[in-house]
């Protein structure tokens, strides 16, 4: 008589033991549709991520088995870390906002994150180590996973036009070329309000001081220039694809689709490459094959990044510019560093240009919140019109200095523009109007530019 070996299923999974995979399952359940519809999705990519998660679970179980009397401590630490890794944003941000709005005590997210981490570690260590209630946590996570899988977010999906079906509003721009082409510099001032809109609120002609100075220097200025988009990523991607915004559905497109289909494959960059024009990216987005100077927006460029995009890991990675120590310590350090680099170094970078067939894009995260440039402009915590306008004026002062320094190192065709106006203005400003100024461009070509999103057409026409 043969004896059949018994399969010890508890060695594979035990509801009474801590489980890394059980922590991850609700996260997958909540994001499964978004991941399945990701532009980076493939069955192979999904399998690789799943295998990696299983491998982490197996390694975790082996480590726990070998720790002996420290099994409970290691289990608590690892499970707490996993919870914070995948769900930290769900309670760190609300707690931070509560402290700021109710107690008027402004605190960096990292500190809140650490305090909550410490609190959870202590509580879970007490509950699970003393009472051995891992089963309670696993049952809760299992139910939470099922609720997430069948949530309205996954079942009631808004139907929008596929991004591939949206055609750009390309039209040839008629222009008179100079005999010698000059490099083109595009400088975007994020969330820059139209002087005309500000004048309606303030009734103070001083709002035109900056633009009047540019006019005297020979620039063509538009104090109220239309933008189709209220979102930076939509506005800039449309500009780099010859105005996709003429299709009203473009504003509803998801960031990951825009990045993968319209920024990493930008029509303007492809066109310039075919003309032998070099491109320098001092922006906050991936464009063509170039990486940003500083990625300030949370978006994925691969399936693995998309899988992790809603974790606290991804958010802290972006906020700290790949976990740079100084950015982990100081508030807004990543944004301040980005803006200061452009303000202090762009001129030197331009001075090294030897080839006139060159396009340079610099994106200032100003006067966009946070209203902060370190010691030069200490942070204003309240996002209101008063603080915005102070930062708007400060932005003008910094731009005057930057443009003066650029003029000293060479002769360039320059476009200075906002992407949209101030969206949180309590005075009902129309943020579909911003400001644009042009230097060194043919007046005939400028007459054909009707919106911010048409600027890509001008840049493309600027090179033979």
C-alpha positions as CSV (number, residue, x, y, z in Angstrom):
1,X,0.0,0.0,0.0
2,X,1.5,3.3,-1.1
3,X,1.3,6.4,1.1
4,X,0.4,9.6,-0.6
5,X,2.5,12.6,0.6
6,X,0.5,15.3,2.3
7,X,0.9,18.8,0.9
8,X,1.5,21.3,3.7
9,X,-0.4,24.3,2.4
10,X,0.5,26.3,5.4
11,X,4.0,26.5,4.1
12,X,2.7,28.3,1.0
13,X,0.2,30.6,2.8
14,X,-1.2,30.7,6.3
15,X,-4.0,33.1,7.2
16,X,-2.6,33.3,10.7
17,X,0.8,34.5,9.5
18,X,1.8,37.9,8.1
19,X,1.8,38.1,4.3
20,X,3.3,40.7,2.0
21,X,1.0,39.7,-0.9
22,X,-2.1,40.3,1.2
23,X,-0.9,43.8,1.8
24,X,-0.4,44.4,-1.9
25,X,-3.7,42.8,-3.1
26,X,-6.0,45.7,-2.2
27,X,-3.6,48.1,-4.1
28,X,-3.8,45.9,-7.2
29,X,-7.6,45.6,-6.8
30,X,-8.0,49.3,-6.7
31,X,-5.8,50.0,-9.7
32,X,-6.4,46.9,-11.8
33,X,-8.4,48.6,-14.6
34,X,-6.0,51.6,-14.8
35,X,-3.1,49.2,-15.1
36,X,-4.8,47.0,-17.7
37,X,-5.5,50.1,-19.8
38,X,-2.0,51.5,-19.3
39,X,-0.3,52.4,-22.5
40,X,2.7,50.5,-21.2
41,X,0.8,47.3,-20.4
42,X,1.6,44.0,-21.9
43,X,1.0,40.5,-20.5
44,X,4.7,39.9,-20.2
45,X,5.2,43.1,-18.2
46,X,2.3,42.2,-15.9
47,X,3.8,38.7,-15.4
48,X,7.2,40.1,-14.5
49,X,5.7,42.4,-11.8
50,X,3.6,39.6,-10.4
51,X,6.7,37.3,-10.2
52,X,8.7,40.0,-8.5
53,X,5.9,40.4,-5.8
54,X,5.8,36.6,-5.3
55,X,9.6,36.5,-4.9
56,X,9.5,39.2,-2.3
57,X,6.8,37.2,-0.4
58,X,9.0,34.1,-0.5
59,X,12.1,35.9,0.6
60,X,10.1,37.5,3.4
61,X,8.8,34.2,4.7
62,X,12.3,32.6,4.6
63,X,13.8,35.5,6.6
64,X,11.0,35.3,9.2
65,X,11.5,31.6,9.7
66,X,15.2,32.0,10.3
67,X,14.9,34.9,12.8
68,X,13.6,32.7,15.7
69,X,12.7,34.8,18.7
70,X,12.7,38.0,16.5
71,X,10.0,36.7,14.2
72,X,7.3,38.9,15.5
73,X,9.5,42.0,15.5
74,X,10.6,41.4,11.9
75,X,7.1,40.6,10.7
76,X,5.7,43.8,12.2
77,X,8.5,46.0,10.8
78,X,8.1,44.5,7.3
79,X,4.3,44.6,7.2
80,X,4.3,48.2,8.5
81,X,6.8,49.2,5.9
82,X,4.8,47.6,3.2
83,X,1.6,49.3,4.3
84,X,3.3,52.7,4.3
85,X,4.9,52.0,1.0
86,X,1.7,51.2,-0.8
87,X,-0.9,53.3,1.2
88,X,1.1,56.1,2.8
89,X,-0.3,58.8,0.6
90,X,-3.9,57.8,1.7
91,X,-3.4,59.2,5.1
92,X,-0.2,61.3,5.1
93,X,-1.7,64.0,2.8
94,X,-5.1,64.3,4.6
95,X,-3.3,64.5,8.0
96,X,-1.0,67.1,6.7
97,X,-3.9,69.2,5.2
98,X,-5.8,68.9,8.5
99,X,-2.9,70.1,10.5
100,X,-2.4,73.0,8.1
101,X,-6.0,74.1,7.7
102,X,-7.3,73.5,11.3
103,X,-4.3,74.2,13.4
104,X,-2.6,76.6,11.1
105,X,0.6,74.7,11.7
106,X,2.5,74.0,8.5
107,X,4.6,70.9,8.5
108,X,6.5,69.0,5.9
109,X,4.9,65.8,4.6
110,X,8.1,63.9,5.4
111,X,7.8,64.7,9.1
112,X,4.2,63.7,9.2
113,X,5.1,60.5,7.3
114,X,7.8,59.7,9.9
115,X,5.4,60.4,12.9
116,X,2.7,58.2,11.4
117,X,5.2,55.5,10.7
118,X,6.4,55.5,14.2
119,X,2.8,55.5,15.6
120,X,1.7,52.6,13.4
121,X,4.8,50.5,14.2
122,X,4.2,50.9,17.9
123,X,0.5,50.0,17.6
124,X,0.9,47.1,15.3
125,X,3.8,45.7,17.3
126,X,1.5,45.8,20.4
127,X,-1.6,44.3,18.8
128,X,-0.1,41.7,16.6
129,X,2.9,40.7,18.7
130,X,1.0,40.4,22.0
131,X,-2.4,39.1,20.7
132,X,-1.2,37.4,17.5
133,X,-4.1,38.8,15.4
134,X,-2.5,38.5,11.9
135,X,-5.7,36.7,10.8
136,X,-7.8,39.8,11.5
137,X,-5.5,41.9,9.3
138,X,-5.5,39.3,6.5
139,X,-9.3,39.0,6.5
140,X,-9.6,42.8,6.4
141,X,-7.2,43.1,3.5
142,X,-9.0,40.3,1.6
143,X,-12.3,42.0,2.0
144,X,-10.7,45.4,1.2
145,X,-9.3,43.9,-2.0
146,X,-12.7,42.6,-3.1
147,X,-14.3,46.0,-2.4
148,X,-11.7,47.7,-4.5
149,X,-12.0,45.3,-7.4
150,X,-15.7,46.0,-7.8
151,X,-15.5,49.7,-6.9
152,X,-17.2,52.3,-9.0
153,X,-13.7,53.5,-10.1
154,X,-13.2,50.2,-11.9
155,X,-16.7,49.5,-13.0
156,X,-18.0,52.9,-14.0
157,X,-15.3,54.1,-16.4
158,X,-15.7,57.3,-18.3
159,X,-15.7,56.8,-22.0
160,X,-13.3,59.2,-23.8
161,X,-12.0,59.3,-27.3
162,X,-8.8,57.2,-27.8
163,X,-5.9,59.6,-27.9
164,X,-4.8,58.2,-31.2
165,X,-8.0,59.5,-32.8
166,X,-7.3,63.1,-31.8
167,X,-5.7,64.9,-34.7
168,X,-3.6,68.1,-34.4
169,X,-4.6,71.4,-35.8
170,X,-1.5,71.6,-38.0
171,X,-1.4,74.4,-40.5
172,X,1.6,75.7,-42.4
173,X,2.9,79.1,-41.1
174,X,4.0,81.5,-43.7
175,X,7.2,83.3,-42.7
176,X,10.1,85.3,-44.1
177,X,13.4,83.6,-43.1
178,X,16.4,85.6,-42.2
179,X,19.6,84.6,-44.1
180,X,21.1,83.3,-40.9
181,X,18.9,81.2,-38.6
182,X,19.2,81.9,-34.9
183,X,18.5,79.5,-32.0
184,X,15.0,79.5,-30.7
185,X,14.5,79.7,-26.9
186,X,11.1,78.9,-25.4
187,X,10.6,79.9,-21.8
188,X,7.4,78.9,-20.1
189,X,6.3,80.6,-16.9
190,X,3.9,78.1,-15.3
191,X,0.5,79.5,-14.3
192,X,1.3,83.1,-15.4
193,X,-1.8,85.3,-15.3
194,X,-2.6,87.7,-18.1
195,X,-1.8,91.4,-17.2
196,X,-5.2,92.3,-18.6
197,X,-7.0,89.9,-16.3
198,X,-5.0,91.3,-13.3
199,X,-5.8,94.8,-14.2
200,X,-9.6,94.0,-14.1
201,X,-9.1,93.0,-10.5
202,X,-6.5,95.6,-9.3
203,X,-7.2,98.6,-11.5
204,X,-3.5,99.3,-11.3
205,X,-1.5,100.0,-14.5
206,X,1.7,98.8,-12.7
207,X,0.7,95.3,-13.8
208,X,1.9,96.3,-17.3
209,X,5.4,97.4,-16.2
210,X,7.1,94.2,-17.2
211,X,5.4,93.9,-20.6
212,X,5.9,97.6,-21.4
213,X,9.6,97.1,-20.7
214,X,9.6,94.3,-23.3
215,X,7.8,96.4,-25.8
216,X,10.4,99.2,-25.5
217,X,13.1,96.5,-26.1
218,X,11.5,95.6,-29.4
219,X,9.4,92.5,-28.3
220,X,6.0,91.8,-29.7
221,X,3.8,91.5,-26.6
222,X,0.3,90.0,-26.1
223,X,-1.0,90.9,-22.6
224,X,-4.0,88.6,-23.1
225,X,-3.2,85.5,-25.1
226,X,-5.7,82.5,-25.2
227,X,-4.9,79.0,-24.0
228,X,-7.3,76.1,-24.5
229,X,-6.0,74.2,-21.5
230,X,-6.1,74.7,-17.8
231,X,-3.7,71.9,-17.1
232,X,0.1,72.3,-17.7
233,X,0.6,68.8,-19.0
234,X,-2.2,69.2,-21.5
235,X,-1.2,72.6,-22.6
236,X,2.5,71.8,-23.2
237,X,1.8,68.5,-24.9
238,X,-0.7,70.2,-27.2
239,X,1.9,72.9,-28.0
240,X,4.5,70.2,-28.9
241,X,2.0,68.5,-31.2
242,X,0.8,71.4,-33.3
243,X,-2.4,72.1,-31.3
244,X,-4.3,69.0,-30.3
245,X,-6.6,71.2,-28.1
246,X,-8.8,72.1,-31.1
247,X,-10.4,68.7,-30.3
248,X,-12.4,69.5,-27.1
249,X,-11.9,65.9,-25.8
250,X,-8.2,66.3,-25.4
251,X,-8.5,68.0,-22.0
252,X,-9.9,64.7,-20.7
253,X,-7.0,62.6,-21.7
254,X,-5.1,60.8,-19.0
255,X,-1.5,61.9,-18.1
256,X,0.0,58.5,-18.8
257,X,-1.5,58.4,-22.3
258,X,-0.3,62.0,-23.0
259,X,3.2,61.2,-21.8
260,X,3.6,58.0,-23.8
261,X,1.8,59.0,-27.0
262,X,2.2,62.7,-27.3
263,X,5.3,63.8,-25.3
264,X,7.7,60.9,-25.7
265,X,6.7,60.9,-29.3
266,X,6.2,64.7,-29.8
267,X,5.5,65.7,-33.4
268,X,7.4,69.0,-33.1
269,X,10.6,67.2,-31.9
270,X,10.3,64.6,-34.7
271,X,9.9,67.4,-37.2
272,X,12.9,69.4,-35.9
273,X,15.0,66.2,-35.8
274,X,14.2,65.7,-39.5
275,X,15.6,69.2,-40.2
276,X,18.8,68.6,-38.2
277,X,17.7,70.8,-35.3
278,X,19.2,69.9,-31.9
279,X,16.9,70.0,-28.9
280,X,17.8,70.9,-25.3
281,X,15.3,70.1,-22.6
282,X,15.3,72.2,-19.4
283,X,11.7,71.4,-18.6
284,X,9.7,69.2,-16.2
285,X,8.6,66.6,-18.8
286,X,10.0,63.9,-20.9
287,X,10.0,65.1,-24.5
288,X,11.0,62.9,-27.4
289,X,14.1,60.9,-26.3
290,X,15.2,63.6,-23.8
291,X,14.6,63.5,-20.0
292,X,13.5,66.5,-18.1
293,X,15.8,68.8,-16.1
294,X,13.6,67.9,-13.1
295,X,10.5,65.8,-13.2
296,X,8.0,67.7,-11.0
297,X,4.9,65.9,-12.1
298,X,4.0,62.4,-11.1
299,X,3.6,60.3,-14.2
300,X,4.9,56.9,-15.4
301,X,7.2,56.2,-18.3
302,X,7.1,52.4,-18.0
303,X,4.7,49.7,-16.7
304,X,6.7,49.2,-13.5
305,X,6.5,53.0,-12.8
306,X,2.8,52.9,-13.6
307,X,2.3,50.0,-11.2
308,X,4.0,52.0,-8.4
309,X,2.6,55.4,-9.4
310,X,0.1,55.7,-6.5
311,X,2.5,54.5,-3.8
312,X,4.2,56.8,-1.3
313,X,7.5,55.6,-2.8
314,X,6.8,57.2,-6.2
315,X,5.5,60.5,-4.7
316,X,8.6,60.9,-2.4
317,X,10.8,60.0,-5.3
318,X,9.5,62.8,-7.4
319,X,9.4,65.3,-4.5
320,X,13.0,64.6,-3.6
321,X,14.3,64.2,-7.2
322,X,15.4,60.6,-6.7
323,X,15.8,60.8,-2.9
324,X,18.4,63.5,-2.9
325,X,19.1,64.1,0.8
326,X,18.8,67.9,0.7
327,X,15.4,67.6,-0.9
328,X,14.2,65.2,1.8
329,X,15.1,67.7,4.4
330,X,14.1,71.1,3.1
331,X,10.5,72.0,2.1
332,X,10.0,72.6,-1.6
333,X,13.7,72.1,-2.2
334,X,13.1,70.2,-5.5
335,X,11.0,73.0,-7.0
336,X,13.4,75.7,-5.7
337,X,16.4,73.9,-7.1
338,X,14.8,73.5,-10.5
339,X,13.8,77.2,-10.7
340,X,17.2,78.4,-9.5
341,X,19.0,76.2,-11.9
342,X,17.2,77.8,-14.9
343,X,17.5,81.4,-13.5
344,X,21.2,81.0,-12.6
345,X,22.5,78.7,-15.3
346,X,20.4,79.0,-18.5
347,X,22.5,81.9,-19.7
348,X,25.7,80.0,-19.4
349,X,24.2,77.0,-21.2
350,X,23.1,79.3,-24.0
351,X,26.6,80.8,-24.2
352,X,28.0,77.4,-25.1
353,X,25.8,77.0,-28.2
354,X,27.8,77.0,-31.5
355,X,25.1,75.6,-33.8
356,X,22.3,78.0,-34.8
357,X,20.0,75.1,-35.6
358,X,19.1,74.6,-31.9
359,X,15.9,74.7,-30.0
360,X,16.0,75.2,-26.2
361,X,13.0,74.7,-24.0
362,X,13.1,75.9,-20.3
363,X,10.1,75.5,-18.0
364,X,10.0,77.7,-14.9
365,X,7.7,76.4,-12.1
366,X,6.8,80.1,-11.4
367,X,4.6,81.8,-10.5
368,X,2.9,78.5,-9.9
369,X,2.5,77.5,-6.2
370,X,4.4,76.8,-4.0
371,X,5.1,80.5,-3.6
372,X,8.7,79.9,-2.6
373,X,12.2,80.5,-3.8
374,X,14.1,80.0,-0.5
375,X,15.7,83.1,1.1
376,X,14.9,85.3,-1.9
377,X,11.2,84.7,-1.6
378,X,10.2,83.0,1.7
379,X,7.3,80.6,1.4
380,X,3.7,81.9,1.5
381,X,1.7,79.0,2.8
382,X,-1.8,80.3,1.8
383,X,-2.7,79.7,-1.8
384,X,-4.6,82.9,-2.5
385,X,-4.6,85.8,-4.9
386,X,-2.7,88.2,-2.6
387,X,0.3,85.8,-2.3
388,X,0.0,84.8,-5.9
389,X,0.3,88.4,-7.0
390,X,3.3,89.0,-4.8
391,X,5.0,85.9,-6.4
392,X,3.9,87.1,-9.9
393,X,5.7,90.4,-9.4
394,X,8.7,88.7,-8.0
395,X,8.7,86.4,-11.1
396,X,8.8,89.4,-13.3
397,X,11.8,90.8,-11.5
398,X,13.7,87.5,-12.0
399,X,12.7,87.3,-15.6
400,X,14.0,90.8,-16.3
401,X,17.3,89.8,-14.9
402,X,17.4,86.5,-16.8
403,X,16.5,88.1,-20.2
404,X,19.0,90.9,-19.7
405,X,21.8,88.3,-19.1
406,X,20.7,86.2,-22.1
407,X,20.9,89.3,-24.3
408,X,24.5,89.8,-23.2
409,X,25.7,86.4,-24.4
410,X,24.1,86.1,-27.8
411,X,21.3,86.9,-30.2
412,X,18.4,84.5,-30.0
413,X,14.8,84.2,-31.1
414,X,12.9,84.0,-27.8
415,X,9.3,83.1,-26.9
416,X,8.3,83.9,-23.3
417,X,4.9,82.6,-22.4
418,X,2.6,81.3,-19.7
419,X,0.8,78.0,-20.2
420,X,-2.5,79.1,-18.4
421,X,-3.5,81.6,-15.8
422,X,-3.9,81.3,-12.0
423,X,-6.6,78.6,-11.4
424,X,-7.3,79.2,-7.7
425,X,-8.1,82.9,-8.0
426,X,-11.0,83.9,-5.8
427,X,-11.6,87.0,-8.0
428,X,-12.9,84.9,-10.9
429,X,-10.0,85.5,-13.2
430,X,-10.3,83.9,-16.6
431,X,-7.4,81.5,-16.5
432,X,-7.8,80.7,-20.2
433,X,-5.9,83.9,-20.8
434,X,-2.2,84.3,-20.1
435,X,0.7,86.3,-21.5
436,X,3.1,85.8,-24.4
437,X,6.0,87.9,-25.8
438,X,8.1,87.2,-28.9
439,X,11.5,88.5,-29.8
440,X,13.2,88.1,-33.3
441,X,10.3,86.6,-35.2
442,X,8.8,87.6,-38.4
443,X,5.7,89.7,-37.9
444,X,3.9,87.9,-40.7
445,X,4.3,84.6,-38.9
446,X,3.2,86.0,-35.6
447,X,-0.1,87.1,-37.0
448,X,-0.9,83.5,-37.7
449,X,-0.4,82.4,-34.1
450,X,-3.8,82.5,-32.3
451,X,-3.2,80.6,-29.1
452,X,-0.6,79.2,-26.8
453,X,-1.0,75.8,-28.4
454,X,-0.1,77.3,-31.8
455,X,3.4,78.2,-30.7
456,X,4.8,74.8,-31.8
457,X,3.8,75.7,-35.3
458,X,5.8,78.9,-35.1
459,X,8.9,77.1,-33.7
460,X,8.7,74.4,-36.5
461,X,8.4,77.1,-39.2
462,X,11.4,78.9,-37.7
463,X,13.8,76.3,-39.1
464,X,14.2,75.3,-42.7
